[in-house]
Amino acid sequence: MAVVLLLTPSSSIAADRSSGTKGNLQHVNGVVGAIVDTSSRVGKEERVAMEIAREDLYRHSNQTLILHVNDTDQRKPIRAALAGMDLINTQVQAILGPQTWEEVSLIADICTKNKIPIFSFADTIPEWTTEKWPFLLGASHDNFAQMKAIAAIVKSWNWHRVTVIHEDVGSWTNGVIPYLHDSLGERGVEVSQFVGLSSFASSDLLSRELKNLESEQCRVFVVHLSLPLAVRLFEMAKKLKMMEKDYVWITTHHITSIVHSINASIISSMQGIVGVKSYFSETGTSFQDFSSRFRKRFRRENPEEENSEPGIYAVQAYDAIWTIARALKGSKRRNQELLEKVLQTDFHGLSGKVQFNNHKMAPTQMFQIINVVGKSYRELGFWSSGLGFSETIGKHAKYSPLMNDLEQVLWPGGPRYTPRGWTELTREKPLLVGVPAKSGYKEYVKVEYDQSRKETSFDGLAIQIFNATVRRLPFYLPYEFVAFNNISYDNLVGEIGKKFDAVVGDVAIVASRYSHVEFSHPFSETGLMLVVPARSSNKEWSFIKPFTKSMWASITVITIYNGFVVWLIERHAHPELGGSMLHQIGIMLWLSFNTLFSLQGGKLHSNLSRMSVVVWLFVALVVIQTYTANLTSMLTVQRLEPTVTSVEELLESNAAVGYCSSSYLEKYLVEVLRFPRDNVKHYASAEEYAEGFNKKEIAAAFIVTPLAKIFLAKFCKKFIAAGPTFNIGGFGFAFPRGSPLLASINEALLKVSENGTLVQLENNYIGVLKKCQDKEEENLSLSPNGFRALFIITGVTSTIALVIYIFCMASSFSGLTTIRGLMFIIIKHWYYQSKRFSRRVGNVESLGNSSPQHAPNQLSQV
């Protein structure tokens, strides 16, 4: 059906009725065609808006446009192609519409060949169309930014997984959905599945698809459908009680932007929906005038519609007429000239800024967030690209990355609390947990198949920790262990989301695996240890190790001091202690270290020296016995030290090394530690490592800390850890990215750790092995601290003896009460002993003839 609309001055209408439109064609500025689905709400709004735009053109700029409107059906794109050919034959200068890309793609080629600009109202126009169809223009604002707004909504409520329900139409599946997927991915949200629905989907099909979704855990649904299909979907969801508590429904602007047109009987099945609506200002005088006339005309032409408010599609059609009129103003432009003029358009219309970039209208940067409640909807606030959410817009708006600061959302079912976004599994569909069946460390994972019972048993520290964690969850979680027989842990992790819902075992937390999975908190120690063969640390200088350097120094000082005291006291009774000064110093040092062995009780003439020696004898006895015991212990107990001390030493010697568990260690050794790939060998168990060491296949092994401790416990006499521990994640439970279970699992795992269950399980499975584990070598050398009291006693005793002796010697000489007198006595003694020594050997005669009575006078003269 074709409708021709012509607006002229009222004085000319009567003449037109008698003479037709021919006379008025002389005053026409342009002829425009439009392809509209007048059976849809969008098509009805577009047609009324175009008519009002033509009236405003004449009223404000005295321009007259002839508008040919051809009806079409979105469900039958071929009808749009036929309508387009009809308009071209009518010699229109430009064509507006249609609404879907499937229709546009059939017309664009025809319009390009005839050099007629076509203004598409479709939301999706691929980038490649600019070169293939240069006369194709996007008349609707690019709404891809709405996908970022939806992702922001999902992130605001901390939901990690969503299900996307979309119309199975090529343009939507290939055009819009990738943007939604990427936007969600940027926010760390995973799409659990995409559900494509045909535009002609039956009620049985809708029911079947919704029941499948109901059986899944995810309860957050993003709906990207045309309004008719969306209405049928929500009506079916309400029948299946999926519009109730714990469900979340988020709609794109294709539904939300015309939600005002939905009657009360239908909107009752959409309660609690949160949607993104294209924003345009409704406060200006231009829009108020347009809105008033639109409502009157729309009610008159479409009495069956309950609501007559204009939406985004109406104002876009209004602006499209004005865009063509501006390009035609003042001339009869056609073809390429008209296209170039249109591309230069730049003005503010009712829908916002009208400007073309790469043949497309400038993208929308702002959306309204609405909540369907009652018979209509509530405006919660706004979302602006690059800014976030706000309750208002303008200079004083306050923005937030989360929508929690907006008005309270009323979710499906009426509760004001935030839905979790997921639900627990049921016995009919338990959580499938993959377990590595070929783990080389049975202490962590032990998988055995009972041939008689035809069943597989699962045990080990990792298995029991997971069991304890699940028991601490605040809800029931059925699960089932499934053995994975492939030796590759990367392949095991790769099956998450396909064959398994989770993986439990000695699976290391590695950054490269985070591309498609997420891990719980580690339940084991973290790190990577270097294990090498051990050798004895006993060496030729081991005899000095029982004492520290300070202890040896203390023994030397106290010994010399005691020897000096004994020498000084006993010098008169033992002529052999005399001689030259050098000789006497040697005698004194010899006496210091030989006192206990050469001067026994009967040979000491002074009680003072006897007192000093007795105390020193006791102290020396304790020191000697302690030294003997400590040396015996150090030589008897074997001390181990690594044969290789660092990674650099291994690299310099071009030695081969081993690794375990997963290929990620091979990558780490090659790319980070710089080992040649040919020098890196894989071993699956502790026994294989030991065999590799015994055969000299490897000089060292890199083993994750939990497994390294088990290995060292089994072979504590042969191997030892060397060098620092490399920082690498420990073992954790793996789940799909965005898994709703992960937060609860982490919380439960913390409870297991805090209540002591984790320590108890470790003691049960690997605690026994720790008894054999090598401890870090202690420094067994003894310091002076333990002998301080003994040294003080012997030192004080010798000092007392020395003081008494000096006092006695001083009292035998009158007037010698000063230090000078003391020095006089000592020098006199050395002088006297030297003379006696000289007289014995016959070297000096003069002093030998002097009598002892004259010696003091001679000495004083000296």
WOSUL-V679952 format. One record per residue. PHI is phi in radians with two decimals (999 if undefined). D_CENTER is the distance of its C-alpha to the mean C-alpha in Angstrom with 1 decimal. Layout:
# WOSUL-V679952
((PHI/D_CENTER) (PHI/D_CENTER))
This chain:
# WOSUL-V679952
((999/60.1) (-2.01/60.5) (-2.18/61.1) (-1.90/62.5) (-1.96/62.0) (-2.35/64.1) (-2.01/64.3) (-2.36/67.4) (-1.00/69.4) (-1.07/71.2) (-1.21/74.6) (-1.66/73.9) (-1.14/72.8) (-1.08/76.4) (-1.14/77.3) (-1.13/74.4) (-1.16/75.5) (-1.55/78.9) (-1.98/77.8) (1.35/74.4) (-1.65/71.4) (-1.10/73.0) (-1.13/74.3) (-1.30/70.9) (-1.07/69.2) (-1.22/70.9) (-1.85/68.8) (-1.38/65.5) (-1.54/62.6) (-3.05/60.5) (-2.13/59.9) (-2.18/56.5) (-1.90/55.4) (-2.44/52.8) (-2.00/51.4) (-2.32/50.4) (-1.57/49.8) (-1.26/52.0) (-1.48/51.4) (-1.78/47.8) (-1.10/46.9) (-1.09/45.2) (-1.10/48.3) (-1.10/50.6) (-1.13/48.7) (-1.10/48.6) (-1.13/52.4) (-1.11/53.4) (-1.13/51.2) (-1.13/52.8) (-1.11/56.2) (-1.15/55.5) (-1.09/54.1) (-1.12/57.4) (-1.11/59.4) (-1.18/57.4) (-1.09/58.0) (-1.22/61.7) (-1.21/61.8) (-1.75/59.8) (-2.28/60.5) (0.99/63.5) (-1.77/61.7) (-2.12/62.6) (-2.09/60.4) (-1.66/61.3) (-2.01/58.5) (-1.70/58.8) (-1.85/56.5) (-1.88/56.1) (-1.42/54.6) (-2.51/52.1) (-2.35/50.0) (-1.04/46.2) (-1.33/46.5) (-2.27/49.0) (-1.00/47.7) (-1.10/51.0) (-1.16/52.8) (-1.17/50.9) (-1.12/51.9) (-1.14/55.5) (-1.12/55.3) (-1.15/54.0) (-1.12/56.8) (-1.11/59.3) (-1.18/58.0) (-1.12/58.2) (-1.15/61.8) (-1.39/62.4) (1.21/61.6) (-1.31/58.8) (-1.58/57.1) (-2.75/53.6) (-2.22/51.9) (-1.83/49.4) (1.60/47.1) (-1.48/46.3) (-1.64/43.2) (-1.98/41.3) (-1.17/40.2) (-1.07/42.2) (-1.31/45.3) (-1.08/44.5) (-1.10/44.0) (-1.39/47.5) (-1.66/49.1) (-1.02/47.2) (-1.17/49.0) (-1.15/52.4) (-1.15/51.8) (-1.17/50.7) (-1.12/53.9) (-1.64/56.0) (0.96/54.1) (-2.04/53.5) (-1.07/50.2) (-2.11/48.4) (-1.69/46.1) (-1.50/43.5) (-1.65/42.2) (-1.23/39.5) (-1.28/35.9) (-1.99/34.8) (-2.32/36.4) (-1.07/34.9) (-1.15/34.6) (-1.27/37.1) (-1.21/39.9) (-1.06/40.8) (-1.40/42.4) (-1.30/43.9) (-2.22/45.2) (-1.12/45.6) (-1.59/47.6) (-1.57/44.8) (-2.16/43.3) (-1.57/40.5) (-1.57/42.2) (-1.85/39.4) (-1.14/36.4) (-1.11/33.3) (-1.84/31.1) (-1.10/28.0) (-1.10/26.3) (-1.09/26.8) (-1.17/23.9) (-1.19/21.6) (-1.13/23.4) (-1.14/22.9) (-1.08/19.1) (-1.16/19.2) (-1.09/21.4) (-1.08/19.1) (-1.17/16.0) (-1.04/18.5) (-1.80/19.1) (1.06/15.6) (-1.60/16.6) (-1.89/14.2) (-2.43/17.1) (-2.38/20.4) (-1.97/23.6) (-1.78/25.3) (-1.90/29.1) (-2.32/30.9) (-1.38/34.4) (-1.37/35.0) (-2.10/36.5) (-0.90/35.8) (-1.16/35.1) (-1.37/32.6) (-1.14/30.9) (-1.61/30.6) (-1.74/30.5) (-1.49/28.6) (-1.01/26.3) (-1.02/24.2) (-1.12/23.6) (-1.12/22.5) (-1.05/20.2) (-1.17/18.5) (-1.12/18.4) (-1.15/16.7) (-1.08/14.2) (-1.10/13.4) (-1.65/12.8) (1.33/10.4) (-1.85/13.7) (-1.78/15.2) (-1.54/19.0) (-1.16/20.3) (-2.91/23.6) (-1.83/26.0) (-2.01/29.5) (-1.63/32.2) (-2.05/35.5) (-1.25/38.8) (-1.07/40.7) (-1.89/43.5) (-1.03/41.6) (-1.37/43.9) (-1.13/43.5) (-1.12/43.2) (-1.15/40.4) (-1.08/38.5) (-1.10/39.1) (-1.14/37.9) (-1.16/34.6) (-1.19/34.0) (-1.14/34.8) (-1.11/32.3) (-1.19/29.6) (-1.14/30.8) (-1.38/30.3) (-1.52/26.6) (-1.35/23.9) (-1.16/22.7) (-2.16/24.8) (-1.91/23.5) (-2.09/25.8) (-1.81/25.9) (-1.90/29.5) (-2.21/30.7) (-2.32/34.4) (-1.24/37.8) (-1.01/39.5) (-1.02/42.1) (-1.22/39.6) (-1.12/37.2) (-1.06/40.1) (-1.15/41.1) (-1.13/37.5) (-1.22/37.2) (-1.12/40.7) (-1.22/39.9) (-1.10/36.7) (-1.14/38.8) (-1.10/41.3) (-1.53/38.5) (1.04/37.3) (-1.80/33.9) (-1.90/34.5) (-2.08/34.2) (-0.95/31.9) (1.40/28.2) (-1.71/28.4) (-2.24/26.8) (-2.16/28.5) (-2.13/27.4) (-1.98/29.9) (-1.46/30.0) (-1.19/32.8) (-1.05/35.1) (-1.67/35.8) (-1.19/35.1) (-1.23/37.1) (-2.17/40.3) (-1.16/39.6) (-1.15/42.5) (-1.56/44.8) (-1.40/44.1) (-1.33/47.0) (-1.09/46.7) (-1.18/47.2) (-1.48/44.2) (-1.19/41.8) (-1.15/42.3) (-1.56/40.1) (-2.08/37.2) (-1.11/36.8) (1.61/33.3) (-1.20/32.0) (-1.93/29.7) (-2.43/30.2) (-1.85/29.8) (-2.12/33.2) (-1.05/34.3) (-1.72/35.6) (-2.58/39.0) (-1.21/41.0) (-2.01/43.8) (-1.80/45.4) (-1.24/47.5) (-1.14/51.2) (-1.10/50.9) (-1.21/48.6) (-1.05/50.7) (-1.14/53.8) (-1.08/52.1) (-1.10/50.7) (-1.10/54.1) (-1.23/55.9) (-1.09/53.2) (-1.05/53.4) (-1.09/57.2) (-1.19/57.4) (-1.14/54.6) (-1.11/56.4) (-1.21/59.6) (-1.52/58.4) (-2.30/55.9) (-1.16/57.5) (-1.33/55.6) (-1.45/52.3) (-1.34/51.6) (-2.03/49.5) (-2.05/50.5) (-1.26/47.7) (-1.38/46.5) (-2.01/42.9) (-1.09/40.8) (-1.21/42.7) (-1.18/46.0) (-1.22/45.1) (-1.17/43.6) (-1.13/47.0) (-1.04/48.9) (-1.17/47.1) (-1.14/47.6) (-1.09/51.4) (-1.17/51.4) (-1.11/49.4) (-1.16/52.1) (-1.08/54.9) (-1.12/53.7) (-1.24/53.6) (-1.54/57.1) (-1.05/58.6) (1.48/61.8) (-2.80/62.1) (-1.90/62.1) (-1.09/59.0) (-2.52/58.0) (0.95/55.7) (-1.10/53.8) (-1.10/55.2) (-1.16/54.0) (-1.06/50.5) (-1.12/50.2) (-1.17/51.4) (-1.11/48.8) (-1.16/45.9) (-1.58/47.1) (-1.07/46.8) (-2.77/45.2) (-2.72/46.0) (-1.73/44.6) (-1.78/45.4) (-1.20/44.9) (-1.52/41.5) (2.23/40.3) (-1.31/40.5) (-1.83/42.3) (-2.74/41.4) (-1.80/40.8) (-2.34/38.1) (1.01/38.4) (1.20/40.8) (-2.21/38.4) (-1.17/38.5) (-0.95/36.1) (-1.19/32.9) (-1.33/32.5) (-1.92/30.1) (-2.46/30.7) (-2.36/30.8) (-1.61/32.0) (-1.87/30.1) (-2.13/32.7) (-2.33/33.2) (-1.27/36.0) (-2.50/38.2) (1.15/41.8) (-1.61/44.0) (-2.58/41.8) (-2.57/38.4) (-1.90/36.9) (-1.56/35.3) (-1.41/32.1) (2.84/31.3) (-2.32/30.0) (-2.23/27.0) (-2.04/27.3) (-1.09/25.4) (1.45/23.4) (-2.04/24.3) (1.93/23.2) (-1.58/25.3) (-2.70/28.6) (-1.36/31.6) (-2.30/34.0) (-2.19/34.3) (2.07/36.0) (-1.16/36.0) (-1.68/35.3) (-1.24/32.5) (-1.88/29.4) (-1.82/26.1) (-2.50/22.9) (-1.24/19.6) (-2.05/20.2) (-1.56/23.5) (-1.10/23.9) (-1.44/26.3) (-1.38/28.7) (-1.10/31.4) (-1.08/31.0) (-1.54/30.2) (-1.75/32.6) (-1.39/30.8) (-0.96/32.8) (1.58/35.0) (1.59/35.5) (-1.23/33.1) (-1.63/31.5) (-1.38/28.4) (-1.48/25.1) (-1.11/24.9) (-1.20/22.0) (1.56/21.9) (-2.75/22.3) (-2.37/25.0) (-1.27/25.6) (-1.36/26.8) (-2.05/30.5) (-1.08/32.6) (-1.19/33.6) (-2.43/30.1) (-1.29/28.1) (-1.28/24.6) (-1.54/24.9) (-1.92/23.0) (-1.37/23.2) (-2.28/24.2) (-1.17/24.8) (-1.40/28.6) (-1.95/29.0) (-1.15/26.9) (-1.41/28.9) (-2.13/28.2) (-1.15/30.0) (-1.14/29.1) (-1.69/25.6) (-2.42/26.5) (-2.29/30.2) (-2.00/31.3) (-2.28/35.1) (-1.84/37.3) (-1.55/40.5) (-1.14/43.2) (-1.26/45.7) (-1.55/43.5) (1.02/41.6) (-2.51/38.3) (-1.88/35.1) (-1.83/34.0) (-2.21/30.5) (-2.58/30.1) (2.12/28.1) (-1.06/25.7) (-1.10/22.6) (-1.13/24.9) (-1.23/26.3) (-1.14/23.1) (-1.14/22.0) (-1.05/25.5) (-1.16/25.4) (-1.16/22.1) (-1.09/23.5) (-1.14/26.6) (-1.57/24.8) (-1.19/23.5) (-1.39/25.4) (-2.54/26.6) (-1.39/28.1) (-2.29/26.0) (-1.28/28.1) (-2.59/26.6) (-2.51/28.2) (-1.38/27.3) (-2.28/28.0) (-1.27/28.6) (-2.04/27.1) (-1.56/29.6) (-1.32/27.8) (-1.30/26.9) (-1.38/23.8) (-1.29/20.6) (-1.12/18.9) (-1.14/21.7) (-1.09/21.1) (-1.13/17.4) (-1.15/18.7) (-1.45/21.1) (-1.18/18.6) (1.55/19.7) (-2.00/23.0) (-1.63/24.8) (-2.10/22.5) (-1.66/20.6) (-2.86/18.6) (-2.35/18.8) (-2.25/19.8) (2.72/20.9) (-1.44/20.2) (-1.74/17.2) (-1.37/14.9) (-1.45/11.1) (-2.25/10.6) (-1.07/8.3) (-1.12/11.3) (-1.44/11.4) (-1.29/8.3) (-1.14/10.8) (-2.40/12.7) (-2.39/11.4) (-2.25/9.0) (-1.99/9.7) (-1.32/11.3) (-1.05/11.4) (-1.14/13.3) (-1.83/17.0) (-2.33/18.3) (-1.15/18.4) (-1.82/16.0) (2.22/17.4) (-2.27/19.8) (-1.87/23.5) (-1.70/26.5) (-1.93/29.5) (-2.36/33.0) (-1.09/36.6) (-1.87/38.2) (-2.41/41.7) (-1.21/44.1) (-1.73/43.9) (-1.26/47.7) (-2.31/49.5) (-1.14/53.0) (-1.72/52.2) (-1.15/50.9) (-1.19/54.1) (-1.62/52.9) (-1.31/49.6) (-1.02/51.0) (-2.05/51.4) (-1.37/49.2) (-1.09/50.7) (-1.15/51.4) (-1.18/53.2) (-1.08/55.4) (-1.12/56.2) (-1.12/57.2) (-1.08/59.4) (-1.09/61.1) (-1.12/61.8) (-1.20/63.2) (-1.19/65.3) (-1.07/66.9) (-1.13/67.6) (-1.12/69.3) (-1.11/71.3) (-1.11/72.5) (-1.10/73.7) (-1.09/75.6) (-1.06/77.1) (-1.15/78.3) (-1.32/79.9) (-1.63/81.5) (-1.16/82.7) (-1.27/86.4) (-1.45/86.7) (-2.29/85.3) (-1.04/87.1) (-1.19/84.6) (-1.44/82.0) (-1.54/84.0) (2.07/84.3) (-1.17/82.8) (-1.07/79.7) (-1.09/77.5) (-1.14/79.1) (-1.19/78.5) (-1.10/74.8) (-1.09/74.4) (-1.09/76.4) (-1.14/74.2) (-1.16/70.9) (-1.09/72.4) (-1.12/73.6) (-1.05/70.2) (-1.68/68.5) (-2.06/71.7) (-0.98/72.9) (-1.21/71.9) (-1.90/73.6) (-1.84/76.8) (-1.90/77.9) (-1.39/78.3) (-0.86/79.8) (-1.24/83.4) (-1.51/83.0) (-1.56/81.5) (-1.59/84.4) (-1.82/82.7) (-1.12/81.2) (-1.14/78.6) (-1.19/77.3) (-1.08/77.5) (-1.04/75.3) (-1.14/72.7) (-1.23/72.7) (-1.07/72.4) (-1.14/69.3) (-1.12/67.8) (-1.07/68.9) (-1.13/66.9) (-1.12/63.8) (-1.11/64.1) (-1.09/64.5) (-1.11/61.2) (-1.13/59.4) (-1.15/60.9) (-1.14/60.1) (-1.14/56.5) (-1.05/56.2) (-1.09/57.7) (-1.16/55.5) (-1.19/52.3) (-1.13/53.3) (-1.06/54.3) (-1.12/50.9) (-1.21/49.0) (-1.44/51.2) (-1.44/51.2) (-1.40/47.5) (-1.31/45.6) (-1.79/42.7) (-1.80/40.1) (-2.46/38.3) (-1.23/36.0) (-1.33/37.8) (-2.23/34.9) (-1.89/33.0) (-2.72/30.3) (-1.16/28.5) (-1.04/30.8) (-1.14/33.8) (-1.15/32.6) (-1.16/32.0) (-1.16/35.4) (-1.54/37.2) (0.98/35.5) (-1.42/34.9) (-1.48/33.3) (-2.28/30.3) (-1.98/28.9) (-2.55/25.5) (-2.43/24.6) (1.31/22.4) (-2.76/20.8) (-1.23/21.1) (-1.14/17.7) (-1.19/19.7) (-1.06/22.4) (-1.12/20.2) (-1.16/18.9) (-1.16/22.5) (-1.39/23.9) (-1.52/21.5) (-1.70/20.2) (-1.52/23.2) (1.22/25.7) (-1.40/27.7) (-1.06/30.0) (-1.04/29.0) (-1.22/32.4) (-1.61/32.0) (-1.90/29.0) (-2.17/30.2) (-1.77/28.6) (-2.33/29.8) (-1.69/29.0) (-2.49/30.4) (-1.11/31.6) (-1.14/35.2) (-1.17/34.4) (-1.06/32.9) (-1.02/36.1) (-1.15/38.3) (-1.11/36.5) (-1.18/37.2) (-1.12/40.8) (-1.50/41.5) (1.09/40.1) (-1.28/37.7) (-2.34/34.9) (-1.78/34.9) (-2.77/31.5) (-2.42/28.6) (-1.84/24.9) (-2.29/23.7) (-1.05/20.6) (-0.92/21.6) (-1.04/22.5) (-1.35/24.6) (-1.10/26.0) (-1.18/27.4) (-1.16/29.1) (-1.10/30.6) (-1.15/31.9) (-1.19/33.4) (-1.31/35.3) (-2.24/36.5) (-1.26/36.6) (-1.64/39.9) (-1.99/38.9) (-2.30/35.4) (-2.63/33.3) (-1.43/29.9) (-2.34/30.0) (1.22/28.0) (-1.39/24.6) (-1.57/21.7) (-1.42/18.9) (-1.36/15.4) (-2.39/13.8) (-1.01/11.9) (-1.47/14.5) (-1.60/15.6) (-2.61/14.0) (-1.50/15.1) (-1.79/13.8) (-2.35/14.2) (-1.08/14.3) (-1.05/11.6) (1.35/12.5) (-1.07/14.6) (-1.20/16.4) (-1.38/17.0) (-1.06/13.5) (-1.08/13.8) (-1.21/17.4) (-1.11/16.7) (-1.09/14.4) (-1.11/17.1) (-1.16/19.8) (-1.13/18.3) (-1.11/18.4) (-1.12/22.0) (-1.09/22.9) (-1.27/21.8) (-1.28/23.5) (-1.54/26.8) (1.55/27.4) (-1.11/27.1) (-1.09/24.4) (-1.12/26.7) (-1.10/29.7) (-1.13/28.2) (-1.09/27.2) (-1.13/30.8) (-1.21/32.2) (-1.80/30.6) (-2.29/29.9) (-1.18/31.7) (-1.10/35.1) (-1.18/33.9) (-1.16/32.8) (-1.12/36.6) (-1.66/37.0) (-1.18/33.9) (-1.13/34.9) (-1.63/34.5) (-1.14/33.9) (-1.07/37.4) (-1.64/39.1) (-1.51/41.6) (-1.56/44.9) (-1.13/47.1) (-1.55/49.2) (-1.79/49.4) (-1.17/52.3) (-1.00/50.7) (-1.31/52.2) (-2.03/55.6) (-1.04/55.9) (-1.13/58.5) (-1.14/60.7) (-1.13/60.6) (-1.14/61.6) (-1.09/64.4) (-1.17/65.9) (-1.16/65.5) (-1.13/67.2) (-1.07/70.0) (-1.11/70.8) (-1.14/70.7) (-1.08/73.1) (-1.04/75.4) (-1.12/75.3) (-1.11/76.1) (-1.08/79.0) (-1.07/80.4) (-1.11/80.3) (-1.12/81.9) (-1.14/84.7) (-1.11/85.3) (-1.22/85.4) (-1.23/87.9) (-1.36/90.3) (-2.13/90.8) (-1.21/92.1) (1.46/90.5) (-1.59/87.3) (-1.96/84.9) (-2.01/82.5) (-1.11/79.9) (-1.07/82.5) (-1.16/84.6) (-1.09/81.7) (-1.10/81.2) (-1.07/84.9) (-1.13/85.0) (-1.14/82.2) (-1.19/83.7) (-1.10/87.1) (-1.10/85.9) (-1.04/84.2) (-1.14/87.5) (-1.09/89.7) (-1.13/87.7) (-1.14/87.7) (-1.15/91.5) (-1.11/92.0) (-1.15/89.8) (-1.24/91.9) (-1.13/95.1) (-1.13/94.2) (-1.59/93.5) (1.33/96.5) (-1.53/94.7) (-2.13/95.6) (-1.89/99.2) (-1.16/99.6) (-1.30/97.1) (-1.17/98.0) (-1.35/101.6) (-1.32/100.4) (-1.39/100.7) (-1.08/97.8) (-1.17/99.4) (-1.48/99.2) (-1.04/95.6) (-1.08/94.0) (-1.15/96.2) (-1.10/95.4) (-1.14/91.7) (-1.18/91.9) (-1.16/93.6) (-1.08/90.8))
